[in-house]
Amino acid sequence: MPIAIVGAGVMGSEIAWTSAAAGRDVLLIDAAPEALAAAREHVDAITARRRAKGRLETGEAASIRGRITTAGDTAAVSGCDIIVEAVTERIDVKRAVFAALGRHADEGALLASNTSGLSISELGTAAGRPGRTVGLHFFNPASVMPLVEVIRGRETTDDAQAEAMALARALGKTPVGVRECPGFLVNRILTRAMAAAYRVTETSGSSPASADAAIVAAGPAPMGPFALGNLVGLDTLSFLLRDLEAAYGERFAQGSALPELVAAGSLGQKTGAGFALADQAPRDRGASAAAEAFYAAAQDEAKLCRDEQVAAADDIDLAMRLGAGWERGPLEGRAS
């Protein structure tokens, strides 16, 4: 049976390519014909890059494209055993998709959402199938990144989670089991650390460039939080931190600099302006304090995730290595 992917944006296209490259037939669904056309171009671009690097033979490239078919309506999911939703990160839009999947999907189908932090339980309820609904949080770009967080909702069955873990492995990914909570695992730990660094840098008068340099030098993060914020999109990050502060409290407070940049339309790389990182200011005490705050916050949030049984300690470290690119996890080598 084919795997259905609902939503032909960047993530949907990436998951479609990953699935087809693993030998699965794929049905890519989107109501917008232009989105399906763009998805085809994106799939071809991934394939072309792989071929240019010698990682794909010509025949393999043709096979990948041939395994992907398209449709314009969620009714087409009938006959698919696994359905992955990858539409925009808005709970109202995702609820509507899952309600449609509840009407059209075969009774035993596994329903999965690629959400990075929205409630799996709520989506399962919208579909009327909470036991067969899981989160499959692929990291961007899914064709490259090895980690998949497999999110268990309140009523997700053992069998459904096991099927999702097996699917991730079959697609060549490393799955980490995560109990549902706001922000899930990697994003929860990483954004807590970023917020701490933003606040300390702001109050100390240090510069974003100096703080980033100190954080990278202290390791294990490969990129500082200001450069990462510019890359992710400051509006996206600000909204995420706002939601996590509402869920967890002041430890996720973002300070004033980030909202001010968003209000001014300076959203990072996508607008060409964001946190200023061009200066070569030497690392100062404020930058060192930001580095300490960044790693202390990451370790503390990782401990909370462990103690709340969001994920096992070893899986937390594995997820931070594979999902955030850290050289070692925040709990590695720590007894408490």
BELLINMO-V105051 format. One line per field, one symbol per residue. phi: phi as a letter, one per 30 degrees, with the letter a starting at -180 (. if undefined). burial: + if it has 24 or more other C-alpha atoms within 12 Angstrom, else -. Layout:
# BELLINMO-V105051
phi=???
burial=???
This chain:
# BELLINMO-V105051
phi=.dccbcjcdddddddddeddddjddbcccadceddddddeddedddddddddcicbdedddddddddccbacbddddejcdbbcdbdedbddddeddddddddcdeecddcbcdecaddddddddddibddccbcbddcddddcdddbdcccddcddedddddddddedddiccdbdbdeaeihcdddddddddddddddddddidcedddeddddddhcddbddddddeddjddedddddddddddcjddcdcicddddddddiccjddcibaddbddcdddbdddddddddeddddddddddddddhdadedddddddddcciddbddcdicdb
burial=-+++++++++++++++++++++++++++++----+++-++-+++-++-------------+-+++-++++++++++++-++++++++++-+--+++++++++-+++--++++++++++++++++++++++++++++++++++++++++++++++++---++++++-++--++++++++++++++++++++++++++++++++---+++++++++++-+-+++++++++++++++++++++++++------+++++-+++-++---+++-----++++-----++-+++++++++++++++++++++---++-++++++++++++++-++++-----
